[in-house]
Amino acid sequence: MNLKSIQNKPVVKIVTNIYVIILTVFVVWMLFFDENSYLTHREFNNDIKELQTWIDYHKKKTAEDKQTIKNLQDTLELERFAREKYLMKKKNEDIYIIEFDTIEK
């Protein structure tokens, strides 16, 4: 096999075509080295997913807080909330805090 026989093969003719070479270089450049490369877009998509999770968490938390505010419009619910969360009491009451041992033996 000499050089002439290798050059006459159809695969070699296609691969050595100047347009194919330029196209290959262009595709490799756009996929890996360009500012808007596939790798950069993949990182941005991961960031978008993380931020969407963060937004969903805060929307859920906001809805819970709105429900708590709505419940606190009632005076009995407000009193219960103050007693449970902030350990508040009436003037002539005593509060006993009971802590349970949660460690299994």
Secondary structure, 3 states (H helix, E strand, C coil): CCHHHHHCCHHHHHHCCHHHHHHHHHHHHHHHHCCCCHHHHHHHHHHHHHHHHHHHHHHHHHHHHHHHHHHCCCHHHHHHHHHHHHCCCCCCCCCCCCCCCCCCC
